[in-house]
Amino acid sequence: MPLPVVMGAQLMCSFGLAPSALMVTPENKVLFENKPVATVMDNIPMKNIMPFGMCTSLANPMTASLTAAALGVLTPSPCLPVIPAPWIPPGVTVLIANKPSMNQSAKCMCAYGGVIQVLNPGAMTEQIP
């Protein structure tokens, strides 16, 4: 059984240069291991998903322009995630405030082509069926 994702879970983007922590606000009022548990709707940039250091995706206009200015040498730019859709796949067996819970296998896409995944879910003992 997968582990639930909670506040402080470690995330990584395939185009990012540093990991980030997931921020889960306590509005759902459900705790796992004394931490707010995440749902698939916790995908809002700068509220739930923080930047991943620098971005190396050429689909990012800032990275593309910096790379062009450097005569084609890849030049990363500051990461500002753009998340157009919720996390997938949801843990459909458990609902948190009428939203599917999020487990450690969830992935999220950035509009610039990066795949965001959970490195460490933050919960270690409780599991989601």
Phi and psi in radians as a Rosetta constraint file:
Dihedral C 1 N 2 CA 2 C 2 CIRCULARHARMONIC -1.335 0.35
Dihedral N 2 CA 2 C 2 N 3 CIRCULARHARMONIC 2.778 0.35
Dihedral C 2 N 3 CA 3 C 3 CIRCULARHARMONIC -1.552 0.35
Dihedral N 3 CA 3 C 3 N 4 CIRCULARHARMONIC 2.542 0.35
Dihedral C 3 N 4 CA 4 C 4 CIRCULARHARMONIC -1.305 0.35
Dihedral N 4 CA 4 C 4 N 5 CIRCULARHARMONIC 2.690 0.35
Dihedral C 4 N 5 CA 5 C 5 CIRCULARHARMONIC -1.660 0.35
Dihedral N 5 CA 5 C 5 N 6 CIRCULARHARMONIC 2.276 0.35
Dihedral C 5 N 6 CA 6 C 6 CIRCULARHARMONIC -2.223 0.35
Dihedral N 6 CA 6 C 6 N 7 CIRCULARHARMONIC 3.053 0.35
Dihedral C 6 N 7 CA 7 C 7 CIRCULARHARMONIC -0.886 0.35
Dihedral N 7 CA 7 C 7 N 8 CIRCULARHARMONIC 2.290 0.35
Dihedral C 7 N 8 CA 8 C 8 CIRCULARHARMONIC 1.575 0.35
Dihedral N 8 CA 8 C 8 N 9 CIRCULARHARMONIC 0.047 0.35
Dihedral C 8 N 9 CA 9 C 9 CIRCULARHARMONIC -1.017 0.35
Dihedral N 9 CA 9 C 9 N 10 CIRCULARHARMONIC 2.538 0.35
Dihedral C 9 N 10 CA 10 C 10 CIRCULARHARMONIC -1.588 0.35
Dihedral N 10 CA 10 C 10 N 11 CIRCULARHARMONIC 2.232 0.35
Dihedral C 10 N 11 CA 11 C 11 CIRCULARHARMONIC -2.029 0.35
Dihedral N 11 CA 11 C 11 N 12 CIRCULARHARMONIC 2.752 0.35
Dihedral C 11 N 12 CA 12 C 12 CIRCULARHARMONIC -2.539 0.35
Dihedral N 12 CA 12 C 12 N 13 CIRCULARHARMONIC 2.412 0.35
Dihedral C 12 N 13 CA 13 C 13 CIRCULARHARMONIC -1.781 0.35
Dihedral N 13 CA 13 C 13 N 14 CIRCULARHARMONIC 2.494 0.35
Dihedral C 13 N 14 CA 14 C 14 CIRCULARHARMONIC -1.142 0.35
Dihedral N 14 CA 14 C 14 N 15 CIRCULARHARMONIC -0.373 0.35
Dihedral C 14 N 15 CA 15 C 15 CIRCULARHARMONIC -1.852 0.35
Dihedral N 15 CA 15 C 15 N 16 CIRCULARHARMONIC -0.021 0.35
Dihedral C 15 N 16 CA 16 C 16 CIRCULARHARMONIC -1.489 0.35
Dihedral N 16 CA 16 C 16 N 17 CIRCULARHARMONIC 2.782 0.35
Dihedral C 16 N 17 CA 17 C 17 CIRCULARHARMONIC -1.823 0.35
Dihedral N 17 CA 17 C 17 N 18 CIRCULARHARMONIC -0.105 0.35
Dihedral C 17 N 18 CA 18 C 18 CIRCULARHARMONIC -2.532 0.35
Dihedral N 18 CA 18 C 18 N 19 CIRCULARHARMONIC 2.618 0.35
Dihedral C 18 N 19 CA 19 C 19 CIRCULARHARMONIC -1.244 0.35
Dihedral N 19 CA 19 C 19 N 20 CIRCULARHARMONIC 2.910 0.35
Dihedral C 19 N 20 CA 20 C 20 CIRCULARHARMONIC -2.422 0.35
Dihedral N 20 CA 20 C 20 N 21 CIRCULARHARMONIC 2.856 0.35
Dihedral C 20 N 21 CA 21 C 21 CIRCULARHARMONIC -1.862 0.35
Dihedral N 21 CA 21 C 21 N 22 CIRCULARHARMONIC 2.452 0.35
Dihedral C 21 N 22 CA 22 C 22 CIRCULARHARMONIC -1.406 0.35
Dihedral N 22 CA 22 C 22 N 23 CIRCULARHARMONIC 2.265 0.35
Dihedral C 22 N 23 CA 23 C 23 CIRCULARHARMONIC -1.783 0.35
Dihedral N 23 CA 23 C 23 N 24 CIRCULARHARMONIC 2.137 0.35
Dihedral C 23 N 24 CA 24 C 24 CIRCULARHARMONIC -2.057 0.35
Dihedral N 24 CA 24 C 24 N 25 CIRCULARHARMONIC 2.049 0.35
Dihedral C 24 N 25 CA 25 C 25 CIRCULARHARMONIC -1.359 0.35
Dihedral N 25 CA 25 C 25 N 26 CIRCULARHARMONIC 2.585 0.35
Dihedral C 25 N 26 CA 26 C 26 CIRCULARHARMONIC -1.391 0.35
Dihedral N 26 CA 26 C 26 N 27 CIRCULARHARMONIC 0.378 0.35
Dihedral C 26 N 27 CA 27 C 27 CIRCULARHARMONIC -1.147 0.35
Dihedral N 27 CA 27 C 27 N 28 CIRCULARHARMONIC -0.411 0.35
Dihedral C 27 N 28 CA 28 C 28 CIRCULARHARMONIC -1.395 0.35
Dihedral N 28 CA 28 C 28 N 29 CIRCULARHARMONIC -0.288 0.35
Dihedral C 28 N 29 CA 29 C 29 CIRCULARHARMONIC 1.062 0.35
Dihedral N 29 CA 29 C 29 N 30 CIRCULARHARMONIC 0.510 0.35
Dihedral C 29 N 30 CA 30 C 30 CIRCULARHARMONIC -2.132 0.35
Dihedral N 30 CA 30 C 30 N 31 CIRCULARHARMONIC 2.273 0.35
Dihedral C 30 N 31 CA 31 C 31 CIRCULARHARMONIC -2.055 0.35
Dihedral N 31 CA 31 C 31 N 32 CIRCULARHARMONIC 2.477 0.35
Dihedral C 31 N 32 CA 32 C 32 CIRCULARHARMONIC -2.115 0.35
Dihedral N 32 CA 32 C 32 N 33 CIRCULARHARMONIC 2.186 0.35
Dihedral C 32 N 33 CA 33 C 33 CIRCULARHARMONIC 0.927 0.35
Dihedral N 33 CA 33 C 33 N 34 CIRCULARHARMONIC 0.713 0.35
Dihedral C 33 N 34 CA 34 C 34 CIRCULARHARMONIC 1.095 0.35
Dihedral N 34 CA 34 C 34 N 35 CIRCULARHARMONIC 0.459 0.35
Dihedral C 34 N 35 CA 35 C 35 CIRCULARHARMONIC -2.289 0.35
Dihedral N 35 CA 35 C 35 N 36 CIRCULARHARMONIC 2.518 0.35
Dihedral C 35 N 36 CA 36 C 36 CIRCULARHARMONIC -1.043 0.35
Dihedral N 36 CA 36 C 36 N 37 CIRCULARHARMONIC 2.356 0.35
Dihedral C 36 N 37 CA 37 C 37 CIRCULARHARMONIC -1.596 0.35
Dihedral N 37 CA 37 C 37 N 38 CIRCULARHARMONIC 2.530 0.35
Dihedral C 37 N 38 CA 38 C 38 CIRCULARHARMONIC -1.528 0.35
Dihedral N 38 CA 38 C 38 N 39 CIRCULARHARMONIC 2.640 0.35
Dihedral C 38 N 39 CA 39 C 39 CIRCULARHARMONIC -2.044 0.35
Dihedral N 39 CA 39 C 39 N 40 CIRCULARHARMONIC 2.994 0.35
Dihedral C 39 N 40 CA 40 C 40 CIRCULARHARMONIC -1.148 0.35
Dihedral N 40 CA 40 C 40 N 41 CIRCULARHARMONIC -0.272 0.35
Dihedral C 40 N 41 CA 41 C 41 CIRCULARHARMONIC -1.555 0.35
Dihedral N 41 CA 41 C 41 N 42 CIRCULARHARMONIC 0.031 0.35
Dihedral C 41 N 42 CA 42 C 42 CIRCULARHARMONIC -1.484 0.35
Dihedral N 42 CA 42 C 42 N 43 CIRCULARHARMONIC 1.164 0.35
Dihedral C 42 N 43 CA 43 C 43 CIRCULARHARMONIC -2.220 0.35
Dihedral N 43 CA 43 C 43 N 44 CIRCULARHARMONIC 0.321 0.35
Dihedral C 43 N 44 CA 44 C 44 CIRCULARHARMONIC -1.457 0.35
Dihedral N 44 CA 44 C 44 N 45 CIRCULARHARMONIC 2.116 0.35
Dihedral C 44 N 45 CA 45 C 45 CIRCULARHARMONIC -1.055 0.35
Dihedral N 45 CA 45 C 45 N 46 CIRCULARHARMONIC 2.470 0.35
Dihedral C 45 N 46 CA 46 C 46 CIRCULARHARMONIC 1.199 0.35
Dihedral N 46 CA 46 C 46 N 47 CIRCULARHARMONIC -0.071 0.35
Dihedral C 46 N 47 CA 47 C 47 CIRCULARHARMONIC -1.914 0.35
Dihedral N 47 CA 47 C 47 N 48 CIRCULARHARMONIC -0.913 0.35
Dihedral C 47 N 48 CA 48 C 48 CIRCULARHARMONIC -1.852 0.35
Dihedral N 48 CA 48 C 48 N 49 CIRCULARHARMONIC -0.744 0.35
Dihedral C 48 N 49 CA 49 C 49 CIRCULARHARMONIC -1.889 0.35
Dihedral N 49 CA 49 C 49 N 50 CIRCULARHARMONIC 2.004 0.35
Dihedral C 49 N 50 CA 50 C 50 CIRCULARHARMONIC -1.558 0.35
Dihedral N 50 CA 50 C 50 N 51 CIRCULARHARMONIC 2.856 0.35
Dihedral C 50 N 51 CA 51 C 51 CIRCULARHARMONIC -1.066 0.35
Dihedral N 51 CA 51 C 51 N 52 CIRCULARHARMONIC 2.712 0.35
Dihedral C 51 N 52 CA 52 C 52 CIRCULARHARMONIC -1.860 0.35
Dihedral N 52 CA 52 C 52 N 53 CIRCULARHARMONIC 0.806 0.35
Dihedral C 52 N 53 CA 53 C 53 CIRCULARHARMONIC 1.305 0.35
Dihedral N 53 CA 53 C 53 N 54 CIRCULARHARMONIC -1.892 0.35
Dihedral C 53 N 54 CA 54 C 54 CIRCULARHARMONIC -1.980 0.35
Dihedral N 54 CA 54 C 54 N 55 CIRCULARHARMONIC 2.624 0.35
Dihedral C 54 N 55 CA 55 C 55 CIRCULARHARMONIC -1.842 0.35
Dihedral N 55 CA 55 C 55 N 56 CIRCULARHARMONIC 2.321 0.35
Dihedral C 55 N 56 CA 56 C 56 CIRCULARHARMONIC -1.896 0.35
Dihedral N 56 CA 56 C 56 N 57 CIRCULARHARMONIC 0.170 0.35
Dihedral C 56 N 57 CA 57 C 57 CIRCULARHARMONIC -1.399 0.35
Dihedral N 57 CA 57 C 57 N 58 CIRCULARHARMONIC 2.235 0.35
Dihedral C 57 N 58 CA 58 C 58 CIRCULARHARMONIC -1.310 0.35
Dihedral N 58 CA 58 C 58 N 59 CIRCULARHARMONIC -0.158 0.35
Dihedral C 58 N 59 CA 59 C 59 CIRCULARHARMONIC -1.317 0.35
Dihedral N 59 CA 59 C 59 N 60 CIRCULARHARMONIC -0.313 0.35
Dihedral C 59 N 60 CA 60 C 60 CIRCULARHARMONIC -1.335 0.35
Dihedral N 60 CA 60 C 60 N 61 CIRCULARHARMONIC 2.085 0.35
Dihedral C 60 N 61 CA 61 C 61 CIRCULARHARMONIC -0.996 0.35
Dihedral N 61 CA 61 C 61 N 62 CIRCULARHARMONIC -0.609 0.35
Dihedral C 61 N 62 CA 62 C 62 CIRCULARHARMONIC -1.201 0.35
Dihedral N 62 CA 62 C 62 N 63 CIRCULARHARMONIC -0.750 0.35
Dihedral C 62 N 63 CA 63 C 63 CIRCULARHARMONIC -1.137 0.35
Dihedral N 63 CA 63 C 63 N 64 CIRCULARHARMONIC -0.709 0.35
Dihedral C 63 N 64 CA 64 C 64 CIRCULARHARMONIC -1.097 0.35
Dihedral N 64 CA 64 C 64 N 65 CIRCULARHARMONIC -0.737 0.35
Dihedral C 64 N 65 CA 65 C 65 CIRCULARHARMONIC -1.241 0.35
Dihedral N 65 CA 65 C 65 N 66 CIRCULARHARMONIC -0.668 0.35
Dihedral C 65 N 66 CA 66 C 66 CIRCULARHARMONIC -1.149 0.35
Dihedral N 66 CA 66 C 66 N 67 CIRCULARHARMONIC -0.656 0.35
Dihedral C 66 N 67 CA 67 C 67 CIRCULARHARMONIC -1.181 0.35
Dihedral N 67 CA 67 C 67 N 68 CIRCULARHARMONIC -0.707 0.35
Dihedral C 67 N 68 CA 68 C 68 CIRCULARHARMONIC -1.123 0.35
Dihedral N 68 CA 68 C 68 N 69 CIRCULARHARMONIC -0.698 0.35
Dihedral C 68 N 69 CA 69 C 69 CIRCULARHARMONIC -1.162 0.35
Dihedral N 69 CA 69 C 69 N 70 CIRCULARHARMONIC -0.459 0.35
Dihedral C 69 N 70 CA 70 C 70 CIRCULARHARMONIC -1.624 0.35
Dihedral N 70 CA 70 C 70 N 71 CIRCULARHARMONIC 0.378 0.35
Dihedral C 70 N 71 CA 71 C 71 CIRCULARHARMONIC 0.996 0.35
Dihedral N 71 CA 71 C 71 N 72 CIRCULARHARMONIC 0.710 0.35
Dihedral C 71 N 72 CA 72 C 72 CIRCULARHARMONIC 1.628 0.35
Dihedral N 72 CA 72 C 72 N 73 CIRCULARHARMONIC -0.063 0.35
Dihedral C 72 N 73 CA 73 C 73 CIRCULARHARMONIC -1.405 0.35
Dihedral N 73 CA 73 C 73 N 74 CIRCULARHARMONIC 2.123 0.35
Dihedral C 73 N 74 CA 74 C 74 CIRCULARHARMONIC -0.951 0.35
Dihedral N 74 CA 74 C 74 N 75 CIRCULARHARMONIC 2.115 0.35
Dihedral C 74 N 75 CA 75 C 75 CIRCULARHARMONIC -2.168 0.35
Dihedral N 75 CA 75 C 75 N 76 CIRCULARHARMONIC 1.842 0.35
Dihedral C 75 N 76 CA 76 C 76 CIRCULARHARMONIC -1.101 0.35
Dihedral N 76 CA 76 C 76 N 77 CIRCULARHARMONIC 2.652 0.35
Dihedral C 76 N 77 CA 77 C 77 CIRCULARHARMONIC -2.098 0.35
Dihedral N 77 CA 77 C 77 N 78 CIRCULARHARMONIC 2.883 0.35
Dihedral C 77 N 78 CA 78 C 78 CIRCULARHARMONIC -1.017 0.35
Dihedral N 78 CA 78 C 78 N 79 CIRCULARHARMONIC 2.395 0.35
Dihedral C 78 N 79 CA 79 C 79 CIRCULARHARMONIC -1.345 0.35
Dihedral N 79 CA 79 C 79 N 80 CIRCULARHARMONIC 2.258 0.35
Dihedral C 79 N 80 CA 80 C 80 CIRCULARHARMONIC -2.330 0.35
Dihedral N 80 CA 80 C 80 N 81 CIRCULARHARMONIC 1.658 0.35
Dihedral C 80 N 81 CA 81 C 81 CIRCULARHARMONIC -1.049 0.35
Dihedral N 81 CA 81 C 81 N 82 CIRCULARHARMONIC 2.472 0.35
Dihedral C 81 N 82 CA 82 C 82 CIRCULARHARMONIC -2.153 0.35
Dihedral N 82 CA 82 C 82 N 83 CIRCULARHARMONIC 1.865 0.35
Dihedral C 82 N 83 CA 83 C 83 CIRCULARHARMONIC -1.931 0.35
Dihedral N 83 CA 83 C 83 N 84 CIRCULARHARMONIC 1.851 0.35
Dihedral C 83 N 84 CA 84 C 84 CIRCULARHARMONIC -1.503 0.35
Dihedral N 84 CA 84 C 84 N 85 CIRCULARHARMONIC -0.207 0.35
Dihedral C 84 N 85 CA 85 C 85 CIRCULARHARMONIC -2.506 0.35
Dihedral N 85 CA 85 C 85 N 86 CIRCULARHARMONIC 2.809 0.35
Dihedral C 85 N 86 CA 86 C 86 CIRCULARHARMONIC -1.161 0.35
Dihedral N 86 CA 86 C 86 N 87 CIRCULARHARMONIC 2.998 0.35
Dihedral C 86 N 87 CA 87 C 87 CIRCULARHARMONIC -1.153 0.35
Dihedral N 87 CA 87 C 87 N 88 CIRCULARHARMONIC 2.594 0.35
Dihedral C 87 N 88 CA 88 C 88 CIRCULARHARMONIC -2.355 0.35
Dihedral N 88 CA 88 C 88 N 89 CIRCULARHARMONIC 2.672 0.35
Dihedral C 88 N 89 CA 89 C 89 CIRCULARHARMONIC -1.391 0.35
Dihedral N 89 CA 89 C 89 N 90 CIRCULARHARMONIC 2.534 0.35
Dihedral C 89 N 90 CA 90 C 90 CIRCULARHARMONIC -1.349 0.35
Dihedral N 90 CA 90 C 90 N 91 CIRCULARHARMONIC 2.714 0.35
Dihedral C 90 N 91 CA 91 C 91 CIRCULARHARMONIC -1.462 0.35
Dihedral N 91 CA 91 C 91 N 92 CIRCULARHARMONIC 1.479 0.35
Dihedral C 91 N 92 CA 92 C 92 CIRCULARHARMONIC -1.176 0.35
Dihedral N 92 CA 92 C 92 N 93 CIRCULARHARMONIC -0.185 0.35
Dihedral C 92 N 93 CA 93 C 93 CIRCULARHARMONIC -1.410 0.35
Dihedral N 93 CA 93 C 93 N 94 CIRCULARHARMONIC -0.335 0.35
Dihedral C 93 N 94 CA 94 C 94 CIRCULARHARMONIC -2.198 0.35
Dihedral N 94 CA 94 C 94 N 95 CIRCULARHARMONIC 2.196 0.35
Dihedral C 94 N 95 CA 95 C 95 CIRCULARHARMONIC -1.833 0.35
Dihedral N 95 CA 95 C 95 N 96 CIRCULARHARMONIC 2.405 0.35
Dihedral C 95 N 96 CA 96 C 96 CIRCULARHARMONIC -2.084 0.35
Dihedral N 96 CA 96 C 96 N 97 CIRCULARHARMONIC 1.970 0.35
Dihedral C 96 N 97 CA 97 C 97 CIRCULARHARMONIC 0.911 0.35
Dihedral N 97 CA 97 C 97 N 98 CIRCULARHARMONIC 0.805 0.35
Dihedral C 97 N 98 CA 98 C 98 CIRCULARHARMONIC 1.093 0.35
Dihedral N 98 CA 98 C 98 N 99 CIRCULARHARMONIC 0.388 0.35
Dihedral C 98 N 99 CA 99 C 99 CIRCULARHARMONIC -2.177 0.35
Dihedral N 99 CA 99 C 99 N 100 CIRCULARHARMONIC 2.487 0.35
Dihedral C 99 N 100 CA 100 C 100 CIRCULARHARMONIC -1.052 0.35
Dihedral N 100 CA 100 C 100 N 101 CIRCULARHARMONIC 2.428 0.35
Dihedral C 100 N 101 CA 101 C 101 CIRCULARHARMONIC -1.271 0.35
Dihedral N 101 CA 101 C 101 N 102 CIRCULARHARMONIC 2.868 0.35
Dihedral C 101 N 102 CA 102 C 102 CIRCULARHARMONIC -1.962 0.35
Dihedral N 102 CA 102 C 102 N 103 CIRCULARHARMONIC 2.303 0.35
Dihedral C 102 N 103 CA 103 C 103 CIRCULARHARMONIC -1.986 0.35
Dihedral N 103 CA 103 C 103 N 104 CIRCULARHARMONIC 3.101 0.35
Dihedral C 103 N 104 CA 104 C 104 CIRCULARHARMONIC -1.142 0.35
Dihedral N 104 CA 104 C 104 N 105 CIRCULARHARMONIC -0.250 0.35
Dihedral C 104 N 105 CA 105 C 105 CIRCULARHARMONIC -1.601 0.35
Dihedral N 105 CA 105 C 105 N 106 CIRCULARHARMONIC 0.038 0.35
Dihedral C 105 N 106 CA 106 C 106 CIRCULARHARMONIC -1.167 0.35
Dihedral N 106 CA 106 C 106 N 107 CIRCULARHARMONIC 2.569 0.35
Dihedral C 106 N 107 CA 107 C 107 CIRCULARHARMONIC -2.332 0.35
Dihedral N 107 CA 107 C 107 N 108 CIRCULARHARMONIC 2.718 0.35
Dihedral C 107 N 108 CA 108 C 108 CIRCULARHARMONIC -2.426 0.35
Dihedral N 108 CA 108 C 108 N 109 CIRCULARHARMONIC 2.557 0.35
Dihedral C 108 N 109 CA 109 C 109 CIRCULARHARMONIC -1.850 0.35
Dihedral N 109 CA 109 C 109 N 110 CIRCULARHARMONIC 2.429 0.35
Dihedral C 109 N 110 CA 110 C 110 CIRCULARHARMONIC -1.618 0.35
Dihedral N 110 CA 110 C 110 N 111 CIRCULARHARMONIC 2.591 0.35
Dihedral C 110 N 111 CA 111 C 111 CIRCULARHARMONIC -1.099 0.35
Dihedral N 111 CA 111 C 111 N 112 CIRCULARHARMONIC -0.323 0.35
Dihedral C 111 N 112 CA 112 C 112 CIRCULARHARMONIC -1.614 0.35
Dihedral N 112 CA 112 C 112 N 113 CIRCULARHARMONIC 0.205 0.35
Dihedral C 112 N 113 CA 113 C 113 CIRCULARHARMONIC 1.719 0.35
Dihedral N 113 CA 113 C 113 N 114 CIRCULARHARMONIC -0.092 0.35
Dihedral C 113 N 114 CA 114 C 114 CIRCULARHARMONIC -1.329 0.35
Dihedral N 114 CA 114 C 114 N 115 CIRCULARHARMONIC 2.532 0.35
Dihedral C 114 N 115 CA 115 C 115 CIRCULARHARMONIC -1.835 0.35
Dihedral N 115 CA 115 C 115 N 116 CIRCULARHARMONIC 2.099 0.35
Dihedral C 115 N 116 CA 116 C 116 CIRCULARHARMONIC -1.711 0.35
Dihedral N 116 CA 116 C 116 N 117 CIRCULARHARMONIC 2.231 0.35
Dihedral C 116 N 117 CA 117 C 117 CIRCULARHARMONIC -2.306 0.35
Dihedral N 117 CA 117 C 117 N 118 CIRCULARHARMONIC 2.891 0.35
Dihedral C 117 N 118 CA 118 C 118 CIRCULARHARMONIC -1.578 0.35
Dihedral N 118 CA 118 C 118 N 119 CIRCULARHARMONIC 2.116 0.35
Dihedral C 118 N 119 CA 119 C 119 CIRCULARHARMONIC -1.511 0.35
Dihedral N 119 CA 119 C 119 N 120 CIRCULARHARMONIC -0.754 0.35
Dihedral C 119 N 120 CA 120 C 120 CIRCULARHARMONIC -2.423 0.35
Dihedral N 120 CA 120 C 120 N 121 CIRCULARHARMONIC 2.032 0.35
Dihedral C 120 N 121 CA 121 C 121 CIRCULARHARMONIC -1.230 0.35
Dihedral N 121 CA 121 C 121 N 122 CIRCULARHARMONIC -0.240 0.35
Dihedral C 121 N 122 CA 122 C 122 CIRCULARHARMONIC 1.564 0.35
Dihedral N 122 CA 122 C 122 N 123 CIRCULARHARMONIC -0.505 0.35
Dihedral C 122 N 123 CA 123 C 123 CIRCULARHARMONIC -1.734 0.35
Dihedral N 123 CA 123 C 123 N 124 CIRCULARHARMONIC 2.421 0.35
Dihedral C 123 N 124 CA 124 C 124 CIRCULARHARMONIC -2.113 0.35
Dihedral N 124 CA 124 C 124 N 125 CIRCULARHARMONIC -0.343 0.35
Dihedral C 124 N 125 CA 125 C 125 CIRCULARHARMONIC -2.009 0.35
Dihedral N 125 CA 125 C 125 N 126 CIRCULARHARMONIC -0.687 0.35
Dihedral C 125 N 126 CA 126 C 126 CIRCULARHARMONIC -1.446 0.35
Dihedral N 126 CA 126 C 126 N 127 CIRCULARHARMONIC 2.475 0.35
Dihedral C 126 N 127 CA 127 C 127 CIRCULARHARMONIC -2.148 0.35
Dihedral N 127 CA 127 C 127 N 128 CIRCULARHARMONIC 2.758 0.35
Dihedral C 127 N 128 CA 128 C 128 CIRCULARHARMONIC -1.756 0.35
Dihedral N 128 CA 128 C 128 N 129 CIRCULARHARMONIC 2.280 0.35
